[in-house]
Amino acid sequence: MKVCSFLPAATSMIYQMGLEELLYGVTFECHSDKPKVVRSYLEGNNYTSLEIDKVVSESKQEGKSLYYIDEELLQQISPDIIFTQDVCDVCQISTSYVERAIYKLKKQPKIIPLIPRNLDDVFDNAVTIAQALGKEEAAYNLLAQLKKRTDSILNKLRENNAPLKRVMVMEWLDPIYNCGHWIPYQIAQAGGVDMLSNPSGYSIVTPWEKVALYNPEVLVVAPCGFNVERSSKEIEKLTQLEGWNNLKAVKNNAVYIADADLFTCPSLHLVDGIELLASLLHPDIFPANEKFKNRCVQLYRKKQCPECSKEFTCSSSDCWCGKFPRIMPLDMNKECLCSECLEKIINKKLKHQVSWNPIQHS
């Protein structure tokens, strides 16, 4: 049996269930060394969030797809099954596009569309995939392990009488989008509630004024398709908004930038996302997990200056220290300095450099 997965979520599930020997073709976004059958016109472009939103909107209005199929490669693979999706034509190639493309194939594969709306649907999709591959037991074994992890979180929340945290998960930052589909269910299982979300439905543009009025205690920025590094490049579009510093999440140092695939990709890794959320919403109950070290960063962190012991706030993106002259390699093994101490050391360094580099007269 030869299988093609035309969505990263299905590819991820196939690998998690140990069935990758049946996989022969994937998409350009899949974390796999299998041949890339589905490509995107957005590949290789360094668009901003706003530019991407504009391209996507124009494509939808014109009825054009952002994705295309390498038909020659698909013909060579000649798959028996193709997994597609019918949730978001923006995120992945649509089933209707695939159906038009396979008419040219000598052998007609079976198309299995996956339509996850909520968290239970995502888990059911794993069973659907395993059944199609004749390995149903693989799905049930994996789901049983995942259920133990989510049950453990819920049990600890009950044991500690943990209060619900008012949270917002942003699926896009320019313009701002709320979260939808399965993400609100992830938040609920982590001990939070997002009153701006759209459970089982699409995310939509959400005015900043509405976000400010809602005033989340915890804010998680996870633009669809972006990782921490990519999102950090545009975080200023949020931090420069009027009223940003008045948000409770900002005042509580509870603004986080996270890899989007922990939330927006409907794979079984959503359980990882639940665990991450639990540690962000209730850090006193769920200590930070090392596996998320590079997948989620705290935008503002309280630190103590090693020179004067003063407490100050440090930012993981566009920090105030970046405004100082870059004239010295600081000791990376030491903690950050407060602004006053850093300024003193830099001035001392500047004076030292001037004294040792007198102006040469010809």
MARNUMAR-820711 format. One line per 2 residues: number of its first residue (from 1); their letters; for each residue x, y, z of C-alpha. Coordinates in Angstrom, 2 decimals, always signed. Each point is the difference from the previous one (the first is absolute). Layout:
N
NUM> A> X:Y:Z | ... $
END
This chain:
362
1> MK> +0.00:+0.00:+0.00 | +1.22:+3.48:-0.93 $
3> VC> -1.30:+3.03:+1.89 | +0.32:+3.74:-0.57 $
5> SF> -0.75:+2.53:+2.72 | -0.99:+3.43:-1.24 $
7> LP> -0.12:+1.60:+3.44 | +2.72:+0.19:+2.68 $
9> AA> -2.37:-1.15:+2.74 | -0.65:-3.35:-1.69 $
11> TS> +3.72:-0.41:-0.73 | +0.80:+0.62:+3.65 $
13> MI> -2.58:-2.56:+1.14 | +1.32:-2.62:-2.40 $
15> YQ> +3.49:+0.43:+1.45 | -1.25:+0.00:+3.59 $
17> MG> -1.78:-3.30:-0.63 | +3.13:-1.49:-1.57 $
19> LE> -1.59:-0.47:-3.43 | +2.37:+2.15:-2.06 $
21> EL> +1.14:-2.97:-2.13 | -3.33:+0.36:-1.83 $
23> LY> +0.54:+3.70:-0.67 | +1.28:+0.92:-3.48 $
25> GV> -0.86:+3.68:-0.46 | -0.61:+3.07:+2.20 $
27> TF> -0.31:+3.81:-0.13 | +2.75:+2.62:+0.05 $
29> EC> -0.85:+0.77:+3.65 | +0.18:-3.57:+1.30 $
31> HS> +2.90:-0.93:+2.28 | +0.94:-3.00:-2.12 $
33> DK> +2.65:-1.10:-2.46 | -2.65:-1.45:-2.31 $
35> PK> -0.46:+1.58:-3.48 | -1.81:+3.36:+0.10 $
37> VV> -3.03:-0.33:-2.26 | -1.90:+3.10:+1.13 $
39> RS> +1.68:+3.38:-0.39 | -1.05:+3.61:+0.69 $
41> YL> +0.33:+3.22:-1.97 | +0.99:+1.67:+3.29 $
43> EG> +3.16:-2.11:+0.37 | +3.21:+2.00:+0.06 $
45> NN> -1.74:+3.34:+0.55 | +0.78:+2.10:+3.05 $
47> YT> -3.42:+1.59:+0.39 | -1.09:+1.81:+3.16 $
49> SL> -3.14:-1.10:+1.83 | -1.98:+2.82:-1.59 $
51> EI> +1.27:-0.86:-3.48 | -0.85:-3.68:+0.47 $
53> DK> -3.50:+0.94:+1.15 | -0.41:+2.17:-3.11 $
55> VV> +1.20:-2.75:-2.36 | -2.30:-2.55:+1.65 $
57> SE> -3.02:+2.34:-0.15 | +0.60:+0.82:-3.66 $
59> SK> +0.41:-3.70:-0.87 | -3.30:-0.85:+1.70 $
61> QE> -1.81:+2.81:-1.81 | +1.39:-1.13:-3.35 $
63> GK> -0.65:-3.68:+0.71 | +3.68:-0.88:-0.39 $
65> SL> +1.84:-2.62:+2.03 | +3.25:+0.83:+1.80 $
67> YY> +1.11:-3.59:-0.56 | +0.74:-2.27:-2.94 $
69> ID> +0.87:-3.65:-0.60 | +3.11:-1.37:-1.67 $
71> EE> -2.08:-2.14:-2.34 | +2.96:-1.80:-1.56 $
73> LL> +1.23:-1.07:+3.44 | -3.49:-1.07:+1.03 $
75> QQ> -0.27:-2.08:-3.16 | +3.31:-1.70:+0.81 $
77> IS> -1.10:-0.82:+3.55 | -3.42:-1.24:-1.15 $
79> PD> -1.48:-0.03:+3.53 | -2.84:-2.20:+1.19 $
81> II> -1.18:+2.51:+2.63 | +0.27:+3.78:+0.33 $
83> FT> -0.87:+1.77:+3.25 | -1.34:+3.53:-0.48 $
85> QD> -1.89:+2.55:+2.11 | -3.19:+2.02:-0.26 $
87> VC> +0.47:+2.47:+2.85 | +2.08:+2.88:-1.34 $
89> DV> +0.95:+0.67:-3.63 | +2.43:+2.66:+1.27 $
91> CQ> +2.03:-2.37:+2.16 | +0.21:-3.02:-2.33 $
93> IS> -0.98:-1.17:-3.45 | -3.73:-0.75:-0.30 $
95> TS> -1.65:-3.32:-0.78 | -1.76:+1.49:-3.05 $
97> YV> +3.34:+1.05:-1.52 | +1.43:-3.49:+0.58 $
99> ER> -3.07:-1.63:-1.56 | +0.53:+2.02:-3.18 $
101> AI> +3.68:-0.90:-0.11 | -0.39:-3.78:+0.32 $
103> YK> -2.19:-0.30:-3.09 | +3.23:+0.02:-1.99 $
105> LK> +1.38:-3.02:+1.86 | -0.11:-3.43:-1.62 $
107> KQ> -0.95:-1.55:+3.33 | -2.63:+1.82:+2.03 $
109> PK> +0.97:+0.14:+3.71 | -2.50:+0.09:+2.83 $
111> II> -0.29:+3.48:+1.48 | -0.68:+0.19:+3.73 $
113> PL> -0.81:+3.54:+1.19 | +0.57:+0.84:+3.66 $
115> IP> -2.32:+2.61:+1.50 | +1.03:+0.81:+3.58 $
117> RN> -2.08:+2.67:+1.74 | +0.80:-0.70:+3.62 $
119> LD> +2.45:-2.00:+2.10 | -2.03:-3.23:-0.10 $
121> DV> -0.11:+0.24:-3.80 | +3.80:+0.16:-0.07 $
123> FD> +0.24:-3.18:+2.06 | -2.59:-1.67:-2.25 $
125> NA> +2.10:+0.93:-3.03 | +2.83:-2.12:+1.37 $
127> VT> -2.35:-2.98:+0.06 | -1.20:+0.78:-3.53 $
129> IA> +3.59:+0.04:-1.28 | +0.97:-3.20:+1.81 $
131> QA> -3.12:-1.82:-1.22 | +0.72:+0.99:-3.60 $
133> LG> +3.50:-1.44:+0.37 | -1.25:-3.18:+1.63 $
135> KE> +1.72:+0.85:+3.31 | -2.91:+1.11:+2.18 $
137> EA> +1.60:-1.29:+3.20 | +2.92:+2.41:-0.45 $
139> AY> -2.36:+2.95:+0.36 | -1.74:-1.33:+3.11 $
141> NL> +3.32:-0.76:+1.71 | +1.30:+3.50:-0.65 $
143> LA> -3.25:+1.69:+1.01 | -0.01:-1.92:+3.28 $
145> QL> +3.45:+1.40:+0.82 | -1.09:+3.52:-0.88 $
147> KK> -3.13:-0.28:+2.14 | +2.13:-0.84:+3.04 $
149> RT> +1.88:+3.25:-0.52 | -3.11:+2.17:-0.34 $
151> DS> -1.73:-1.77:+2.91 | +3.04:+0.72:+2.16 $
153> IL> -0.33:+3.72:-0.71 | -3.72:+0.07:+0.80 $
155> NK> +0.52:-1.96:+3.21 | +2.69:+2.39:+1.23 $
157> LR> -2.20:+3.00:-0.81 | -2.84:-1.50:+2.06 $
159> EN> +2.28:-1.00:+2.87 | +1.31:+3.56:+0.25 $
161> NA> -3.39:+1.69:-0.55 | +1.71:+1.98:-2.73 $
163> PL> -2.01:+3.05:-1.14 | -0.67:+0.46:-3.71 $
165> KR> +2.46:+2.45:-1.54 | -1.26:+2.58:-2.49 $
167> VM> +2.17:-0.58:-3.05 | +0.24:+0.95:-3.65 $
169> VM> +1.76:-2.03:-2.67 | +0.68:+2.05:-3.14 $
171> EW> +0.03:-1.91:-3.28 | +1.29:+3.04:-1.91 $
173> LD> +1.48:+3.34:+1.04 | -0.43:+2.37:-2.95 $
175> PI> -2.93:+0.25:-0.17 | -0.80:-1.65:+3.33 $
177> YN> -1.99:-3.24:-0.22 | -1.55:-1.84:+2.92 $
179> CG> +0.28:-3.79:+0.25 | -2.57:-2.54:-1.14 $
181> HW> -0.75:-3.67:-0.68 | +1.82:-2.26:+2.51 $
183> IP> +2.16:+2.62:+1.74 | -2.70:+1.17:+2.46 $
185> YQ> -0.31:-3.65:+1.10 | +3.75:-0.16:+0.56 $
187> IA> -0.26:+3.11:+2.16 | -2.87:-1.51:+2.02 $
189> QA> +1.94:-3.20:+0.67 | +2.93:+2.11:+1.21 $
191> GG> -2.11:+1.88:+2.54 | -0.85:+3.14:-1.95 $
193> VD> -2.76:+1.71:-1.95 | +0.24:+2.18:-3.11 $
195> ML> -3.19:+2.04:-0.31 | +1.19:+1.50:-3.30 $
197> SN> +0.37:-3.42:-1.64 | -2.33:-1.81:-2.37 $
199> PS> -0.21:-3.68:+1.09 | -0.42:-2.40:-2.95 $
201> GY> -0.10:+2.97:-2.38 | +2.35:+2.17:-2.03 $
203> SI> +2.27:+2.62:+1.49 | -0.94:+3.54:-1.01 $
205> VT> +1.50:+3.49:+0.02 | -0.31:+1.39:+3.53 $
207> PW> +0.33:+3.76:+0.57 | +2.73:+1.04:+2.41 $
209> EK> -2.53:+2.02:+1.98 | -1.89:-3.22:+0.71 $
211> VA> +3.18:-1.72:+1.19 | +0.86:+2.94:+2.26 $
213> LY> -3.51:-0.01:+1.48 | +0.16:-3.76:+0.59 $
215> NP> +3.36:+0.54:+1.72 | +1.39:-3.56:+0.11 $
217> EV> +2.02:-1.15:+3.00 | +2.12:-2.14:-2.31 $
219> LV> +0.71:+0.68:-3.67 | +1.45:-2.63:-2.34 $
221> VA> +1.10:+1.20:-3.45 | +0.14:-2.92:-2.46 $
223> PC> -0.62:+1.17:-3.59 | -0.95:-2.90:-2.27 $
225> GF> +3.05:-1.42:-1.77 | +2.50:+2.04:+2.04 $
227> NV> +2.57:-1.16:+2.53 | +1.36:+2.05:+2.91 $
229> ER> +2.79:+1.55:-2.04 | -2.33:+1.07:-2.82 $
231> SS> -2.64:+1.46:+2.33 | +2.60:+1.89:+2.03 $
233> KE> +0.93:+2.02:-3.10 | -3.44:+1.60:-0.04 $
235> IE> -0.93:+0.11:+3.68 | +0.53:+3.79:-0.02 $
237> KL> -3.23:+0.30:-1.96 | -1.73:-0.99:+3.24 $
239> TQ> +2.25:+1.66:+2.58 | -0.37:+3.40:-1.69 $
241> LE> -3.81:-0.05:+0.12 | -1.68:+2.57:+2.21 $
243> GW> -0.85:-1.50:+3.36 | +2.36:-2.97:-0.36 $
245> NN> +1.78:+0.72:+3.28 | -3.34:+0.12:+1.80 $
247> LK> -0.81:-3.64:-0.74 | +0.02:-2.25:+3.06 $
249> AV> +2.04:-2.53:-1.97 | +2.70:+2.61:-0.57 $
251> KN> -0.04:+1.19:+3.61 | +0.19:-3.62:+1.20 $
253> NA> +2.86:-0.87:-2.38 | -2.36:-2.59:-1.47 $
255> VY> +0.42:+0.66:-3.73 | +1.43:-2.95:-1.91 $
257> IA> +1.05:-0.70:-3.59 | -0.44:-3.65:-0.99 $
259> DA> +0.49:-2.25:-3.01 | -3.34:-0.03:-1.76 $
261> DL> -0.03:-3.71:-0.84 | -0.60:-0.75:+3.69 $
263> FT> -3.45:+1.53:-0.53 | -0.96:+0.66:-3.61 $
265> CP> +1.05:-3.36:-1.51 | -2.69:-2.65:+0.80 $
267> SL> +2.43:-2.80:+0.79 | +0.40:-2.02:+3.17 $
269> HL> +2.69:+2.47:+1.04 | -2.90:+2.15:+1.19 $
271> VD> +0.44:-1.89:+3.26 | +3.46:+1.58:+0.22 $
273> GI> -1.77:+3.32:-0.46 | -2.34:-0.77:+2.90 $
275> EL> +2.96:-0.82:+2.24 | +1.71:+3.24:-1.00 $
277> LA> -3.13:+2.04:+0.65 | -0.42:-1.61:+3.43 $
279> SL> +3.53:+1.10:+0.96 | -0.67:+3.55:-1.26 $
281> LH> -3.39:+0.37:+1.68 | +0.87:-1.77:+3.26 $
283> PD> +3.80:+0.06:+0.44 | -0.37:-0.66:+3.74 $
285> IF> -1.58:-3.38:-0.80 | +1.76:-0.95:-3.24 $
287> PA> +3.71:+0.84:-0.11 | +1.51:+1.00:-3.34 $
289> NE> +0.90:-2.98:-2.18 | +3.45:-0.01:-1.57 $
291> KF> -1.41:-1.30:-3.30 | -1.67:+3.38:-0.59 $
293> KN> +3.15:+2.02:+0.66 | +0.45:+1.01:-3.65 $
295> RC> -3.66:-0.21:-0.95 | -1.38:+2.65:+2.32 $
297> VQ> +1.56:+3.16:+1.41 | -1.22:+2.42:+2.63 $
299> LY> -0.06:+3.48:-1.51 | +0.67:+1.77:+3.31 $
301> RK> +1.94:-1.51:+2.90 | +0.76:+1.29:+3.46 $
303> KQ> +3.71:-0.08:+0.76 | +2.28:+1.12:+2.80 $
305> CP> +3.11:+2.00:-0.79 | +3.11:-1.87:+1.22 $
307> EC> +1.75:+3.34:+0.67 | -2.57:+1.96:+2.04 $
309> SK> -2.71:-2.64:+0.65 | -2.65:+2.24:-1.53 $
311> EF> -2.96:-1.74:-1.68 | -0.69:+0.89:-3.63 $
313> TC> -1.90:-1.29:-3.02 | +1.80:-1.62:-2.91 $
315> SS> -1.61:-0.62:-3.40 | +0.78:-2.94:-2.27 $
317> SD> -0.79:+2.20:-3.01 | +1.07:+3.61:-0.61 $
319> CW> +1.32:+0.39:+3.54 | +0.93:+3.44:+1.32 $
321> CG> +3.66:-1.08:+0.23 | +0.13:-0.02:-3.81 $
323> KF> -0.08:+3.81:+0.07 | +3.41:+0.12:+1.68 $
325> PR> +3.21:+0.15:-2.09 | +1.14:-3.46:-1.06 $
327> IM> +3.62:+0.46:+0.97 | +0.72:-2.88:+2.29 $
329> PL> -0.36:-3.77:+0.14 | -1.76:-0.57:+3.31 $
331> DM> +0.66:-3.20:+1.91 | -2.79:-2.30:-1.25 $
333> NK> +0.41:-2.15:+3.10 | -1.12:+2.88:+2.21 $
335> EC> -3.51:+1.34:+0.57 | -1.21:+3.18:-1.70 $
337> LC> +0.67:+3.36:+1.64 | -2.58:+2.66:+0.77 $
339> SE> +0.04:+3.14:-2.18 | +1.92:+2.11:+2.54 $
341> CL> +2.78:-2.55:+0.53 | +0.23:-0.80:-3.71 $
343> EK> +0.32:+3.70:-0.81 | +2.80:+0.42:+2.58 $
345> II> +1.99:-2.92:-1.42 | -0.46:+1.18:-3.59 $
347> NK> +1.11:+3.55:+0.90 | +3.02:-1.40:+1.77 $
349> KL> +0.80:-2.11:-3.04 | -0.36:+3.01:-2.31 $
351> KH> +2.34:+2.11:+2.11 | +2.53:-2.82:+0.02 $
353> QV> -0.15:-0.33:-3.79 | +0.43:+3.76:-0.50 $
355> SW> +3.00:+0.14:+2.33 | +1.72:-2.83:-1.87 $
357> NP> -0.83:+1.25:-3.49 | +1.22:+3.61:-0.20 $
359> IQ> -0.68:+1.94:-3.17 | +2.95:-0.22:-2.39 $
361> HS> +1.07:+3.30:-1.63 | +1.70:-0.04:-3.37 $
END
